[in-house]
Amino acid sequence: MHTILGAGGAVANALTRELENINETIRLVSRKPIESNNKNVSWRKADLLNYDELIAASKGSTVIYLTAGLVYDKKVWAAQWPVVMDNFIRLGKETGARLIFFDNVYMYGLFDGPMKEDTPYKPSSVKGGIRAKIAEKLMAEVKAGTIRASIARGADFYGTDNMNSFVDMMVLDKYAKRQSAQWIGKPDKLHNFSYIPDMGKGMFLLGQHPESDNQVWHMPTAPAITGKQFVEMAARIYGVAPKYMAINKFMLWLTGLFQKVVMGVVEMYYQYNHNYIFDSSKFEKAFNFKPTSYEEGVKLMSETLYKKS
């Protein structure tokens, strides 16, 4: 049984689709109900902060995936992520299931060069420091031999089905509505974006290959391009003029005064006014996997967004 903690999010949904394609038995675990017409899929209610609920929902699992996204607030993260990780590790010990944690790149901080799986942790933000600590805690248990676990990391997303990605919300959705786009940071800087369906496929492949356990993997992601290149490509695909406004840190802070989730992005601004280069060559070589190109991914998104708008 494949158990997905934090079900209902973009990565969890993409992973669920991959598992459904080969008729795996899937248990979705979340606080809110998730309906499915697939007889192989069941849902159990559980709070990630409540271990008793989690163990009841996870018994019988062979692989447990943690794909949760907590409220984007550093105080919430500081209070909740350590508890969530402690519970995740306990599940691995009690069930004997393999653990796969979907993570981000905040722990690397501002890094000059390609971010790889062995890049040192030097967080440049409070949220990055929290991510570093929980990743270190998980891999310390691996090193001690108490669990089998891996960390899967993705870059900034696009291709979500909930508009939680700034690219989906501020560029692709805007162009779908024939509006001017917005870009965070400096448009001449390089940046990678991980395509959500590829994240689902990457997590799926790790789950299917026990030999991939006990290490960090960067999920398959197309090479970095500049914000300007991304915007111009998206505009061409949507058939609109490449109009956009670059948002600097002060503008982001002002917006954050009225939107708390935006305020949470302010301390991460360094990712957008410096080059952000994510290297997934280890995964690509190990699994002979070619990431979806931005051209193809945005084209697929344009077809979806046109139907919604």
BAFI-3210 file (N, C-alpha, C; in Angstrom, 3 decimals, decimal comma, padded with zeros to 6 digits):
// residues 309
n [1|2|3|4|5|6|7|8|9|10|11|12|13|14|15|16|17|18|19|20|21|22|23|24|25|26|27|28|29|30|31|32|33|34|35|36|37|38|39|40|41|42|43|44|45|46|47|48|49|50|51|52|53|54|55|56|57|58|59|60|61|62|63|64|65|66|67|68|69|70|71|72|73|74|75|76|77|78|79|80|81|82|83|84|85|86|87|88|89|90|91|92|93|94|95|96|97|98|99|100|101|102|103|104|105|106|107|108|109|110|111|112|113|114|115|116|117|118|119|120|121|122|123|124|125|126|127|128|129|130|131|132|133|134|135|136|137|138|139|140|141|142|143|144|145|146|147|148|149|150|151|152|153|154|155|156|157|158|159|160|161|162|163|164|165|166|167|168|169|170|171|172|173|174|175|176|177|178|179|180|181|182|183|184|185|186|187|188|189|190|191|192|193|194|195|196|197|198|199|200|201|202|203|204|205|206|207|208|209|210|211|212|213|214|215|216|217|218|219|220|221|222|223|224|225|226|227|228|229|230|231|232|233|234|235|236|237|238|239|240|241|242|243|244|245|246|247|248|249|250|251|252|253|254|255|256|257|258|259|260|261|262|263|264|265|266|267|268|269|270|271|272|273|274|275|276|277|278|279|280|281|282|283|284|285|286|287|288|289|290|291|292|293|294|295|296|297|298|299|300|301|302|303|304|305|306|307|308|309]
n.u [000,834|000,518|000,919|-000,121|000,741|-000,633|-002,294|-004,054|-002,787|-000,790|001,535|000,978|-001,415|-000,492|001,265|-000,560|-002,056|-000,119|000,324|-002,211|-002,305|-000,998|-002,484|-002,002|-002,464|-003,774|-003,607|-005,011|-004,227|-005,423|-006,740|-009,095|-011,850|-011,325|-012,518|-012,824|-013,230|-011,946|-011,482|-009,241|-008,344|-008,372|-009,533|-008,335|-008,950|-006,704|-004,594|-001,527|-000,103|-000,902|-000,006|-001,249|-003,509|-002,224|-000,741|-002,785|-003,923|-001,889|-001,084|-000,027|001,221|003,562|005,103|005,495|004,641|005,529|004,057|003,273|002,143|002,592|000,926|002,050|004,035|006,507|006,407|004,438|005,667|007,954|006,796|005,355|006,618|008,836|007,409|005,806|007,811|009,006|006,850|006,612|009,037|008,683|006,563|007,851|009,562|007,758|005,991|007,688|007,749|009,004|010,186|009,449|010,200|008,928|010,566|011,887|014,207|015,121|016,944|019,491|020,055|021,358|023,140|026,011|026,106|025,308|022,719|023,075|022,603|024,477|025,051|026,070|024,230|023,256|021,332|019,500|017,394|014,704|012,773|014,276|016,198|014,636|013,810|016,306|016,962|014,940|015,409|017,990|017,481|015,896|017,692|019,680|018,558|018,417|021,147|021,744|020,516|017,908|015,653|014,375|014,766|014,189|014,908|013,185|013,652|012,314|012,326|011,046|007,558|005,547|002,487|000,565|-002,547|-003,923|-003,266|-001,210|001,323|003,637|004,291|002,243|000,062|000,758|001,765|001,025|-001,792|-002,549|-001,935|-003,651|-006,003|-005,743|-004,345|-001,827|001,285|003,105|006,316|008,431|011,235|014,409|014,210|016,280|017,734|018,736|016,567|015,097|012,190|010,081|008,077|004,908|003,572|005,907|007,097|005,371|005,811|008,500|008,499|006,942|008,646|010,767|009,396|008,894|011,342|013,285|016,043|016,765|016,645|017,531|018,933|019,421|017,478|017,226|014,422|013,320|013,949|013,682|016,398|017,715|016,323|016,112|013,933|012,834|013,039|011,291|008,826|008,485|008,331|006,017|004,106|004,127|003,102|000,554|-000,422|-000,315|000,800|004,066|003,770|004,699|005,266|007,979|008,446|009,804|011,642|010,674|008,131|006,990|006,986|005,227|002,826|002,600|001,788|-000,907|-001,558|-000,975|000,278|001,879|003,706|005,177|006,828|008,701|011,155|012,300|013,139|015,716|016,019|015,062|016,354|018,845|020,832|019,308|019,883|019,092|020,046|019,299|020,542|021,507|019,230|018,058|019,947|020,064|017,493|017,001|015,528|013,891|013,284|010,190|010,025|010,017|008,583|006,834|005,486|004,261|002,633|000,792|-000,325|-001,496|-003,584|-005,172|-005,757|-007,101|-009,474|-010,527|-010,871]
n.v [-001,191|002,201|005,085|008,405|011,217|014,333|014,569|015,736|018,048|019,680|018,137|015,710|015,002|014,647|012,502|010,580|010,125|008,860|006,483|005,363|004,683|002,256|000,648|000,533|000,051|002,625|004,924|007,839|010,491|013,023|016,091|017,028|015,618|013,478|012,589|009,694|007,755|005,482|002,163|001,254|003,244|004,794|006,936|008,447|010,226|012,365|014,257|015,803|016,501|014,835|011,945|009,494|009,412|009,357|006,939|005,108|005,529|004,752|002,111|-000,977|000,020|000,089|001,955|005,274|008,510|011,866|014,735|017,195|020,630|023,236|026,047|029,090|030,471|031,600|031,332|029,407|027,309|026,933|025,999|023,730|022,084|020,563|018,794|017,421|016,124|014,524|012,797|011,559|010,152|008,401|006,904|005,507|003,889|002,348|001,126|000,040|000,833|002,199|005,538|008,596|011,855|014,848|017,712|021,138|023,667|025,446|025,167|025,330|027,967|031,165|030,459|030,250|029,002|025,737|024,103|021,112|017,672|017,302|019,816|022,086|022,858|026,039|028,035|030,999|032,169|032,206|030,220|028,548|027,670|026,110|024,091|022,947|021,809|019,830|018,161|017,298|015,900|013,746|012,401|011,746|009,706|007,813|007,380|006,248|003,870|003,297|003,699|003,528|005,901|008,629|011,822|013,921|016,561|019,559|022,352|025,766|025,629|024,974|024,487|023,632|022,494|024,157|026,802|027,687|028,324|030,896|031,423|030,169|031,646|034,388|034,722|032,715|032,374|035,035|035,698|033,957|035,219|037,435|039,518|041,727|040,375|039,486|039,555|038,226|039,731|040,026|040,021|039,257|037,302|033,868|031,028|028,022|025,976|023,577|021,162|020,212|017,640|016,178|016,092|014,398|012,048|011,652|011,208|008,906|007,086|006,878|005,628|003,175|001,995|000,527|000,535|003,128|004,274|006,069|008,424|011,727|013,206|015,203|016,266|015,675|018,369|021,003|022,806|025,922|029,106|032,607|034,962|036,756|035,342|033,247|034,574|035,753|033,459|032,260|034,224|034,120|031,538|031,816|033,670|036,465|039,865|040,263|041,504|042,640|043,239|043,870|042,920|044,388|043,989|045,802|046,467|043,972|043,648|045,716|044,775|042,523|043,516|043,501|041,018|038,115|035,735|036,614|038,185|036,199|035,504|037,454|037,148|035,257|036,484|036,655|034,506|035,320|037,590|036,839|034,452|031,278|028,135|024,930|021,625|018,588|016,371|013,978|012,385|012,253|010,800|008,400|007,343|007,515|009,726|012,353|015,667|017,509|019,975|023,578|024,789|022,758|022,167|024,639|024,976|022,875|023,779|026,138|025,205|024,032|026,231|027,934|026,600|026,924|029,646]
n.w [000,000|-000,847|000,842|001,121|002,715|003,473|001,346|-001,570|-002,321|-004,920|-005,749|-004,488|-005,799|-008,416|-008,028|-007,116|-009,451|-011,055|-009,606|-009,738|-012,399|-012,621|-011,106|-008,315|-004,756|-002,928|-000,275|000,753|002,837|004,801|006,245|005,182|003,381|000,539|-002,506|-004,580|-007,506|-007,950|-007,155|-005,910|-004,343|-001,198|001,456|004,434|007,377|008,990|011,113|010,553|012,771|014,726|016,046|016,717|015,085|012,620|012,630|012,723|010,250|008,594|008,889|007,534|005,339|002,618|001,381|002,416|001,671|002,194|001,436|002,195|002,472|004,521|006,103|004,728|006,537|008,664|011,467|011,872|010,521|012,147|014,488|013,678|011,634|012,798|014,482|012,642|011,145|013,145|013,675|011,192|011,010|013,180|012,186|010,146|011,637|013,154|011,289|009,419|006,849|003,763|003,500|001,855|001,380|000,203|-000,641|-000,578|-001,842|000,007|002,115|001,043|000,666|-000,483|-003,247|-005,197|-008,157|-009,615|-007,843|-006,216|-005,131|-003,123|-002,242|000,248|003,282|003,797|004,890|003,975|005,137|007,582|007,152|005,541|007,365|009,057|007,302|006,777|009,259|009,653|007,502|008,044|010,388|009,490|007,757|009,530|011,005|008,995|008,561|010,994|010,720|011,442|009,928|006,514|004,156|001,869|000,368|-001,758|-003,904|-005,273|-007,580|-007,808|-008,532|-011,496|-013,326|-011,554|-010,043|-008,474|-008,420|-006,715|-007,359|-008,154|-010,802|-012,246|-011,290|-011,600|-014,124|-016,219|-015,798|-015,931|-018,603|-019,856|-019,343|-020,826|-019,667|-018,267|-017,223|-014,179|-012,631|-010,198|-008,790|-010,545|-013,992|-015,661|-014,528|-014,103|-013,715|-012,519|-013,136|-011,833|-013,321|-012,396|-013,098|-013,726|-011,245|-009,896|-011,361|-010,804|-007,991|-008,001|-009,356|-007,531|-005,470|-006,626|-006,796|-004,642|-004,398|-004,599|-002,167|000,900|000,300|-001,175|-003,716|-006,582|-008,209|-011,612|-013,712|-016,027|-017,696|-016,360|-017,235|-018,193|-016,507|-018,310|-020,725|-020,140|-019,810|-022,358|-023,957|-022,888|-023,496|-026,275|-026,710|-025,635|-027,308|-026,916|-026,242|-024,847|-022,181|-018,999|-015,491|-013,397|-010,071|-007,292|-004,152|-002,221|-003,204|-002,997|-000,245|000,517|-000,596|000,939|003,369|003,253|002,363|003,819|002,967|000,905|002,274|003,400|001,333|001,115|002,595|001,032|-001,200|-002,207|-003,885|-006,285|-007,205|-007,795|-009,650|-009,932|-009,920|-010,579|-010,376|-011,807|-012,787|-011,700|-011,063|-013,626|-015,088|-013,618|-013,902|-016,547|-017,570|-019,152|-018,496|-018,814|-021,284|-020,978|-022,987|-023,872|-021,461|-020,756|-022,957|-022,604|-020,204|-021,130|-022,684|-020,727|-019,042|-020,789|-021,083|-018,559|-018,318]
ca.u [000,000|001,217|000,194|000,309|000,407|-000,756|-002,974|-004,885|-001,929|-000,411|002,447|000,238|-002,356|000,280|001,739|-001,725|-002,378|000,882|000,073|-003,464|-002,057|-000,554|-003,422|-001,486|-003,378|-003,379|-004,352|-004,840|-004,368|-005,532|-007,790|-010,329|-012,184|-010,964|-013,334|-012,227|-014,036|-011,057|-011,674|-007,957|-007,997|-009,187|-009,148|-008,434|-008,736|-005,652|-003,850|-000,103|000,430|-001,471|000,613|-002,202|-004,303|-001,348|-000,397|-004,011|-004,143|-000,727|-000,786|-000,082|001,897|004,902|005,781|004,761|005,141|005,139|004,001|002,478|002,524|002,003|000,646|003,328|004,322|007,667|006,038|003,744|006,684|008,811|006,029|004,744|007,434|009,557|006,450|005,445|008,939|009,117|005,785|006,966|010,107|008,064|005,795|008,799|010,058|006,695|005,395|008,719|007,567|009,979|009,719|009,911|009,806|009,049|011,168|012,255|015,644|015,368|018,079|020,749|020,273|021,890|024,268|026,579|026,378|024,199|022,364|023,082|022,199|025,492|025,285|025,976|023,100|023,605|020,082|019,509|016,074|014,193|012,139|015,358|016,802|013,705|013,918|017,596|016,920|014,118|016,081|019,109|016,922|015,480|018,847|020,427|017,932|018,866|022,543|021,749|019,944|016,607|014,602|014,793|014,096|014,818|014,383|013,023|013,567|011,929|012,509|009,733|006,625|004,486|001,648|-000,255|-003,992|-004,548|-002,768|-000,332|002,619|003,620|004,314|000,880|-000,858|001,147|002,142|000,205|-003,205|-002,730|-001,957|-004,880|-007,082|-005,353|-003,897|-000,383|001,852|004,008|007,475|009,110|012,678|015,065|013,887|017,468|018,395|018,352|015,711|014,455|010,833|009,752|006,734|004,260|003,457|007,219|007,326|004,612|006,512|009,740|008,153|006,486|009,807|011,467|008,583|008,960|012,727|013,877|017,487|016,968|016,470|018,595|019,717|018,694|017,280|016,600|013,434|013,648|013,580|014,326|017,477|017,324|016,263|015,831|012,527|012,447|012,843|010,084|007,664|008,338|007,864|004,626|003,274|004,007|002,221|-000,807|-000,837|-000,497|002,028|004,819|003,738|004,820|005,873|008,878|008,126|011,002|011,419|009,848|006,759|006,527|006,726|004,003|001,703|002,531|001,075|-002,339|-001,707|000,013|001,048|002,896|004,732|006,028|007,744|009,689|012,468|012,814|013,364|017,055|015,929|014,567|017,230|020,116|020,635|018,757|020,152|018,761|020,621|018,642|021,197|021,639|017,981|017,867|020,836|019,710|016,202|016,883|014,325|014,064|012,233|009,332|010,551|009,109|007,719|005,769|004,705|003,429|001,605|-000,232|-001,010|-002,318|-004,806|-005,980|-006,229|-008,088|-010,748|-011,046|-011,138]
ca.v [000,000|003,480|006,063|009,774|012,171|015,651|014,343|016,841|019,090|019,509|017,006|014,510|014,662|014,127|011,177|009,683|009,741|007,889|005,204|004,827|004,148|000,854|-000,034|000,348|000,358|003,956|005,529|009,283|010,928|014,481|016,515|017,221|014,432|013,429|011,573|009,019|006,677|004,339|001,190|001,030|004,443|005,056|008,142|008,421|011,526|012,424|015,507|015,492|016,789|013,847|010,669|008,382|009,403|008,990|005,514|004,373|005,674|004,280|000,689|-001,785|000,720|-000,323|003,230|006,443|009,747|013,101|015,771|018,274|022,029|023,936|027,475|029,713|031,431|031,046|030,954|028,120|026,316|026,666|025,243|022,495|021,160|019,568|017,783|016,612|015,248|013,509|011,817|010,831|009,210|007,367|006,020|004,617|002,904|001,454|000,364|-000,567|001,318|003,129|006,912|009,528|013,208|015,841|018,875|022,205|023,959|026,585|024,935|025,658|029,401|031,819|029,627|030,672|027,813|024,778|023,399|019,662|016,930|017,409|021,222|022,290|023,623|027,359|028,774|032,464|032,581|031,436|029,002|027,676|027,045|025,071|022,993|022,282|020,999|018,622|017,271|016,691|014,944|012,552|011,665|011,221|008,404|006,916|007,030|005,376|002,581|003,048|003,795|003,669|007,128|009,478|013,170|014,340|018,025|020,232|023,800|026,424|024,867|025,470|023,352|023,176|022,518|024,969|028,171|028,050|028,692|032,284|031,433|029,861|032,696|035,738|034,767|031,914|032,710|036,406|035,678|033,272|036,199|038,569|040,591|041,871|039,456|040,023|038,702|038,572|039,844|040,525|039,135|038,825|036,239|032,492|030,354|026,767|025,713|022,150|020,907|019,352|016,236|015,540|015,830|013,185|010,906|011,442|010,561|007,563|006,244|006,586|004,656|001,878|001,498|000,538|000,794|004,585|004,722|006,547|009,502|012,897|013,246|016,379|015,808|016,097|019,763|021,567|023,756|027,283|030,167|033,873|035,316|037,402|034,272|032,497|035,419|035,890|032,172|032,088|035,158|033,592|030,370|032,291|034,574|037,818|040,651|039,880|042,593|042,219|044,185|043,241|043,319|044,378|043,542|046,770|046,285|042,701|043,912|046,511|043,868|041,613|044,146|043,215|039,595|037,446|034,731|037,343|038,572|035,030|035,397|038,528|036,664|034,372|037,314|036,397|033,495|035,933|038,638|036,174|033,229|030,139|027,052|023,639|020,546|017,292|015,398|012,676|011,640|012,047|009,710|007,156|006,818|007,778|010,562|013,688|016,566|018,208|021,296|024,671|024,987|021,742|022,311|025,839|024,721|022,063|024,657|027,100|024,508|023,860|027,522|028,477|025,930|027,437|031,079]
ca.w [000,000|-000,937|001,657|000,823|003,768|002,854|000,068|-002,035|-002,878|-006,322|-005,922|-004,084|-006,867|-009,551|-007,614|-007,090|-010,840|-011,515|-008,924|-010,278|-013,742|-012,556|-010,197|-006,958|-003,666|-002,470|000,828|000,836|004,229|004,918|007,171|004,420|002,564|-000,877|-003,161|-005,723|-008,091|-008,126|-006,066|-005,250|-003,580|-000,014|002,188|005,896|008,004|010,008|011,242|010,552|014,101|015,643|015,694|016,834|013,850|011,505|012,645|012,387|008,811|007,831|009,095|006,316|004,236|002,182|001,138|002,909|001,073|002,867|000,400|002,799|002,417|005,654|005,902|004,367|007,591|009,367|012,833|011,750|010,170|013,314|015,478|013,182|010,836|013,612|014,948|011,476|010,816|014,209|013,447|009,963|011,372|014,033|011,300|009,481|012,607|013,619|010,187|008,576|005,478|003,187|003,597|000,823|001,779|-000,857|-000,009|-001,499|-001,851|000,886|003,013|000,383|000,765|-001,682|-003,659|-006,469|-008,956|-009,652|-006,615|-006,395|-003,934|-002,070|-001,913|001,712|003,795|004,326|004,683|003,995|005,623|008,722|006,623|005,090|008,546|009,523|006,340|006,968|010,487|009,531|006,550|008,773|011,348|008,753|007,239|010,678|011,296|007,918|008,842|012,175|010,313|012,073|008,898|005,109|003,735|000,869|000,199|-003,156|-003,907|-006,501|-007,640|-007,836|-009,369|-012,380|-013,720|-010,434|-010,294|-007,426|-008,546|-005,609|-007,917|-008,598|-012,261|-012,705|-010,876|-012,003|-015,542|-017,118|-015,634|-016,421|-020,068|-020,257|-019,224|-021,656|-018,782|-018,152|-016,232|-013,162|-012,376|-008,947|-008,897|-011,750|-015,120|-016,406|-013,770|-014,452|-012,738|-012,946|-012,668|-011,896|-013,842|-011,402|-013,518|-013,619|-009,820|-009,599|-011,972|-010,062|-006,725|-008,348|-009,676|-006,276|-004,754|-007,298|-006,816|-003,298|-004,450|-004,563|-000,785|001,781|-000,309|-001,657|-005,166|-007,183|-009,168|-012,985|-013,954|-017,217|-017,390|-016,001|-018,242|-017,522|-016,395|-019,565|-021,711|-019,782|-020,091|-023,809|-024,466|-022,466|-024,267|-027,645|-026,679|-025,366|-028,368|-026,390|-026,152|-023,636|-021,212|-017,610|-014,550|-012,433|-008,698|-006,451|-002,774|-001,502|-003,681|-002,429|001,174|000,610|-000,856|002,077|004,480|003,087|002,061|004,672|002,236|000,139|003,236|003,574|000,190|001,185|003,016|-000,017|-002,392|-002,748|-004,942|-007,516|-007,728|-008,099|-010,421|-009,164|-010,876|-009,952|-011,190|-011,558|-013,669|-011,018|-011,280|-015,062|-015,516|-012,916|-014,356|-017,988|-017,588|-019,720|-017,974|-019,765|-021,615|-020,627|-024,146|-023,837|-020,235|-020,824|-023,970|-021,949|-019,259|-021,874|-023,090|-019,515|-018,553|-021,712|-020,797|-017,290|-018,376]
c.u [000,873|000,381|000,763|-000,191|000,411|-001,410|-003,845|-004,089|-001,482|000,485|001,746|-000,728|-001,637|000,806|000,599|-002,077|-001,399|000,644|-001,207|-003,238|-001,591|-001,338|-002,830|-002,593|-002,889|-004,244|-004,003|-005,139|-004,350|-006,618|-009,133|-010,596|-011,747|-011,744|-012,594|-013,163|-013,224|-011,181|-010,374|-007,528|-008,940|-008,672|-009,315|-008,146|-007,641|-004,983|-002,374|000,554|-000,025|-000,965|-000,366|-003,074|-003,472|-001,040|-001,615|-004,254|-003,054|-000,407|-000,968|000,634|003,240|005,759|004,895|005,429|004,650|005,221|003,299|003,050|001,831|001,732|001,971|003,672|005,436|007,358|005,317|004,754|007,526|008,104|005,652|005,667|008,236|008,639|006,070|006,573|009,141|008,069|006,089|008,028|009,547|007,248|006,707|009,300|008,988|006,124|006,425|008,628|008,754|009,370|010,296|009,328|010,004|009,418|011,396|013,754|016,017|016,624|019,425|021,088|020,756|023,168|024,729|026,993|025,205|023,975|022,277|022,749|023,207|025,859|025,117|024,736|023,616|022,401|020,243|018,203|015,686|013,587|013,189|016,034|015,937|013,786|015,228|017,549|016,093|014,730|017,242|018,616|016,539|016,689|019,757|019,874|018,316|020,275|022,648|021,155|018,587|015,444|015,239|014,034|014,902|014,163|014,348|012,843|013,186|012,251|011,131|008,837|005,998|003,703|000,805|-001,731|-004,706|-004,048|-001,910|001,059|002,577|003,640|002,923|-000,047|-000,538|001,569|001,127|-001,279|-003,497|-002,818|-003,194|-006,063|-006,804|-004,976|-002,374|000,126|002,706|005,146|008,143|010,613|013,167|014,849|015,095|018,230|017,859|017,521|015,172|013,038|010,523|008,298|006,054|004,064|004,786|007,561|006,588|005,304|007,806|009,498|007,719|007,677|010,617|010,712|008,661|010,349|013,366|015,377|017,803|016,915|017,742|019,514|018,802|018,642|016,669|015,687|013,683|013,067|014,361|015,397|016,959|017,304|015,976|014,324|012,017|012,178|011,554|008,835|007,430|007,828|006,386|003,700|003,072|003,029|000,763|-001,319|-001,122|000,841|002,738|004,914|003,839|005,452|006,751|008,596|009,388|010,633|010,514|008,380|006,158|006,152|005,432|002,765|001,493|001,841|-000,414|-002,607|-000,605|000,875|002,147|004,031|005,702|007,051|008,894|011,067|013,093|013,192|014,729|017,031|015,591|015,410|018,668|019,810|020,248|018,840|020,052|019,210|019,960|019,282|021,359|020,411|017,808|018,715|020,409|018,453|015,957|015,632|014,658|012,941|011,420|009,914|009,538|008,108|006,529|004,876|003,768|002,326|000,456|-001,018|-001,925|-003,630|-005,740|-006,585|-007,234|-009,469|-011,375|-011,503|-012,253]
c.v [001,248|004,528|007,449|010,703|013,578|015,547|015,542|017,992|018,743|018,287|015,697|014,072|014,063|012,727|010,171|009,210|008,699|006,513|004,550|004,157|002,703|000,085|-000,371|000,638|001,632|004,390|007,011|009,746|012,457|014,822|016,668|016,016|014,582|012,279|010,973|007,918|005,411|003,413|000,921|002,194|004,609|006,309|007,931|009,812|011,429|013,788|015,145|015,742|015,759|012,451|009,506|008,277|008,933|007,495|004,667|004,406|004,998|002,800|-000,100|-001,154|000,076|000,903|004,343|007,691|010,927|014,234|017,024|019,654|022,745|025,394|028,219|030,864|030,840|030,648|029,607|027,023|025,935|025,798|023,855|021,552|020,156|018,451|016,847|015,638|014,172|012,406|010,945|009,767|008,074|006,383|005,026|003,523|001,886|000,576|-000,406|-000,115|002,177|004,532|007,756|010,900|014,168|017,182|019,979|022,497|025,097|026,410|025,277|027,139|029,986|031,094|030,039|029,440|026,866|024,121|021,910|018,989|017,047|018,858|021,431|023,104|024,922|028,273|030,282|033,021|031,736|030,134|028,023|026,962|025,916|023,851|022,224|021,338|019,733|017,644|016,552|015,629|013,636|011,735|011,154|009,856|007,375|006,430|006,081|004,005|002,276|003,060|003,743|004,878|007,878|010,845|013,482|015,848|018,554|021,709|024,462|025,719|025,691|024,242|022,816|023,196|023,345|026,415|028,610|028,462|030,123|032,375|031,147|031,050|034,045|035,863|034,020|032,248|034,123|036,429|034,951|034,231|037,480|039,789|040,664|040,968|040,208|039,031|039,158|038,635|040,357|039,557|038,649|037,716|034,865|031,872|029,066|026,712|024,237|021,976|019,870|017,904|015,485|015,237|014,555|011,952|010,599|010,749|009,114|006,637|005,921|005,527|003,261|001,244|001,594|000,826|002,292|005,141|005,320|007,589|010,649|012,854|014,579|015,899|016,419|017,463|020,304|022,586|025,169|028,200|031,475|034,105|035,925|036,357|033,504|033,292|035,532|034,602|031,966|032,984|034,654|032,424|030,796|033,260|035,985|038,556|040,319|041,023|042,036|043,329|043,405|043,802|043,240|044,048|044,503|046,633|045,012|042,896|044,710|045,642|042,931|042,192|043,815|041,737|038,821|036,445|035,394|037,784|037,420|034,859|036,391|038,012|035,707|035,152|037,055|035,373|034,110|037,103|038,155|034,969|032,085|028,953|025,707|022,519|019,214|016,179|014,021|011,815|011,302|010,883|008,378|006,519|007,048|008,616|011,932|014,594|017,205|019,595|022,363|024,909|024,024|021,919|023,507|025,664|023,905|022,904|025,634|026,464|024,333|025,174|028,167|027,862|026,510|028,890|031,420]
c.w [000,000|-000,211|001,422|001,922|003,168|001,499|-000,281|-002,601|-004,285|-006,550|-005,571|-005,179|-008,071|-009,257|-007,620|-008,494|-011,367|-010,892|-009,438|-011,630|-013,734|-011,489|-008,825|-005,938|-002,998|-001,299|000,897|002,256|004,282|005,930|006,466|003,529|001,106|-001,501|-004,358|-006,200|-008,300|-006,917|-005,301|-004,358|-002,387|000,676|003,679|006,441|009,052|009,953|011,332|011,902|015,137|015,279|015,755|015,587|012,668|011,480|012,309|010,877|007,987|007,999|007,808|005,139|003,902|001,880|001,682|002,348|001,915|001,848|000,908|002,529|003,562|005,290|005,743|005,318|008,461|010,817|012,848|011,442|011,383|014,343|014,979|012,420|011,690|014,115|013,801|011,129|011,872|014,010|012,230|010,263|012,232|013,195|010,610|010,404|012,969|012,504|009,376|007,130|005,045|003,218|002,463|001,134|000,615|-000,232|-001,046|-001,382|-000,905|001,738|002,375|000,504|-000,557|-002,074|-005,054|-007,267|-008,924|-008,292|-006,925|-005,075|-002,791|-001,752|-000,400|002,093|004,416|004,134|004,825|004,537|006,827|008,224|006,109|006,241|009,087|008,608|006,519|008,171|010,321|008,529|007,243|009,756|010,648|008,320|008,358|011,080|010,238|008,206|010,031|011,879|010,907|011,079|007,514|004,562|002,693|000,877|-001,290|-003,154|-005,282|-006,412|-007,520|-008,850|-010,490|-012,820|-012,589|-010,822|-009,222|-007,416|-007,349|-006,075|-008,427|-010,121|-012,825|-012,470|-011,522|-013,468|-016,407|-017,016|-016,144|-017,949|-020,591|-020,244|-020,005|-020,817|-018,797|-017,024|-015,209|-012,952|-011,099|-009,193|-010,234|-012,920|-015,914|-015,682|-014,179|-013,333|-013,349|-012,415|-012,888|-012,313|-012,953|-011,875|-013,459|-012,166|-009,394|-010,144|-011,231|-008,737|-006,948|-008,585|-008,423|-005,485|-005,328|-007,240|-005,427|-003,290|-004,427|-003,142|-000,190|001,146|-000,733|-003,175|-005,566|-008,300|-010,561|-013,334|-015,147|-016,823|-017,131|-017,226|-017,508|-017,441|-017,688|-020,646|-021,431|-020,157|-021,599|-024,436|-024,126|-023,277|-025,689|-027,681|-026,472|-026,425|-027,896|-026,435|-024,838|-022,625|-019,789|-016,788|-013,587|-011,041|-007,845|-004,997|-002,002|-001,904|-003,096|-000,961|001,361|000,398|000,328|003,292|004,448|002,791|002,784|003,910|001,410|001,057|003,486|002,472|000,324|001,572|001,991|-001,281|-003,025|-003,885|-006,301|-008,022|-007,874|-008,992|-009,490|-010,112|-010,162|-010,883|-010,830|-012,385|-013,020|-011,276|-012,764|-015,572|-014,898|-013,486|-015,858|-018,273|-018,162|-019,209|-019,101|-020,027|-021,198|-021,762|-024,102|-022,620|-020,281|-021,862|-023,366|-020,945|-019,981|-022,293|-021,897|-019,067|-019,479|-021,429|-019,523|-017,413|-019,310]
res [m|h|t|i|l|g|a|g|g|a|v|a|n|a|l|t|r|e|l|e|n|i|n|e|t|i|r|l|v|s|r|k|p|i|e|s|n|n|k|n|v|s|w|r|k|a|d|l|l|n|y|d|e|l|i|a|a|s|k|g|s|t|v|i|y|l|t|a|g|l|v|y|d|k|k|v|w|a|a|q|w|p|v|v|m|d|n|f|i|r|l|g|k|e|t|g|a|r|l|i|f|f|d|n|v|y|m|y|g|l|f|d|g|p|m|k|e|d|t|p|y|k|p|s|s|v|k|g|g|i|r|a|k|i|a|e|k|l|m|a|e|v|k|a|g|t|i|r|a|s|i|a|r|g|a|d|f|y|g|t|d|n|m|n|s|f|v|d|m|m|v|l|d|k|y|a|k|r|q|s|a|q|w|i|g|k|p|d|k|l|h|n|f|s|y|i|p|d|m|g|k|g|m|f|l|l|g|q|h|p|e|s|d|n|q|v|w|h|m|p|t|a|p|a|i|t|g|k|q|f|v|e|m|a|a|r|i|y|g|v|a|p|k|y|m|a|i|n|k|f|m|l|w|l|t|g|l|f|q|k|v|v|m|g|v|v|e|m|y|y|q|y|n|h|n|y|i|f|d|s|s|k|f|e|k|a|f|n|f|k|p|t|s|y|e|e|g|v|k|l|m|s|e|t|l|y|k|k|s]
***
